[in-house]
Amino acid sequence: MSLETDPPPTPADRPQPDGTDIRKMTATEIKPVARALARAFEDDPHFSWILRSPENRLQRLESAFAVFVRRIWFPPDAGYVHERLTGAALWMPPDSWHVGLLTQIWLGPATFRAMRGATPRLLKALNFIERKHPREPSHWYLPIIGVTPAWQGRGYGAALMHPVLERCDQERVPAYLEASTPRNRALYERLGFEVIEVCSYADDAPPMWRMWREPAGER
């Protein structure tokens, strides 16, 4: 059933996560995960800056996320989802975050079709994020995490991040991400991330918080 037509869950339908409802993403779930991420980011200030008109923003985001999930974020096999596919956290393992020129060319046509007139702003944002990304030391990178609005505020974002953050602590490896809103920044701070820079990729763009997390015991 389409997430767009699902009725809003009642509080009883949204229990607190207990860890057993978070699992690895599979290849058959690319489309529903892209749909969930699109719903999560439909009103995000950064995607609202990229896609200025709210008309068809949800559908365009879903198309763009499907491209990125299929071709970049899923292949490392480090994505975690809620069992009802209402949220996902897609990680890049150490030394795999960089998107090379050939991959960018490969992504180009499908991305242009999805974003249409917003492609220049998307490329400006992506190039800025790439340029700001720390090169050393090796670290896990979280390029995207989202929970559909009706399921937000219940701890699912933290639960989706837990498997990799636990691995970071066990293997003594840092983690890195960018927060797009103060609410997201606060969640990441509770999980051990610290702001290393507040920046923006354009004068009229919203702020972005670059955040770094040392493994537990080294903070």
MOQUIJO-V699143 format. One record per pair of residues at least 24 apart in sequence whose C-alpha atoms are under 8 Angstrom apart, sorted by the first residue. I is the first residue (numbers start at 1). J is the second residue. If there is no record, write none. Layout:
((I:J) (I:J))
This chain:
((3:32) (3:35) (3:36) (8:150) (9:150) (9:151) (14:151) (14:154) (15:154) (16:154) (16:155) (16:156) (17:154) (17:155) (17:156) (17:159) (18:159) (19:159) (21:82) (21:83) (22:80) (22:81) (22:82) (22:83) (22:159) (22:160) (23:80) (23:81) (23:82) (23:83) (24:77) (24:78) (24:79) (24:80) (24:81) (25:77) (25:78) (25:79) (25:80) (25:81) (27:74) (30:66) (30:69) (30:70) (31:66) (32:85) (33:66) (33:81) (33:85) (33:86) (33:87) (33:88) (34:62) (34:63) (34:65) (34:66) (34:69) (35:62) (35:65) (35:66) (36:85) (36:86) (36:87) (36:88) (36:146) (36:147) (36:148) (37:62) (37:65) (37:87) (37:88) (37:145) (37:146) (37:147) (37:148) (38:62) (38:65) (39:148) (39:149) (40:146) (40:147) (40:148) (40:149) (41:146) (44:180) (44:181) (45:180) (45:181) (45:206) (46:180) (46:205) (46:206) (49:205) (49:206) (50:118) (50:121) (50:122) (51:115) (51:118) (52:118) (60:114) (60:115) (61:114) (61:115) (63:114) (64:110) (64:111) (64:114) (64:115) (67:107) (67:110) (67:111) (68:107) (71:107) (80:160) (80:161) (81:160) (82:156) (82:160) (86:147) (86:148) (86:151) (87:145) (87:146) (87:147) (87:148) (87:156) (87:157) (87:160) (88:145) (88:146) (88:147) (88:160) (89:142) (89:144) (89:145) (89:146) (89:157) (89:160) (89:161) (90:142) (90:143) (90:144) (90:145) (91:140) (91:141) (91:142) (91:143) (91:144) (91:164) (92:140) (92:141) (92:142) (92:143) (93:139) (93:140) (93:141) (94:138) (94:139) (94:140) (94:141) (95:138) (95:139) (95:140) (97:141) (98:130) (124:201) (125:201) (128:201) (137:174) (138:173) (138:174) (139:173) (139:174) (139:175) (139:176) (140:168) (140:173) (140:174) (140:175) (140:176) (141:175) (141:176) (141:177) (142:175) (142:176) (142:177) (142:178) (143:177) (143:178) (158:187) (158:191) (168:215) (169:215) (169:216) (172:215) (172:216) (173:214) (173:215) (174:212) (174:213) (174:214) (174:215) (175:212) (175:213) (175:214) (175:215) (176:210) (176:211) (176:212) (176:213) (177:210) (177:211) (177:212) (178:208) (178:209) (178:210) (178:211) (179:208) (179:209) (179:210) (179:211) (180:207) (180:208) (180:209) (181:207) (181:208) (185:209) (192:216))
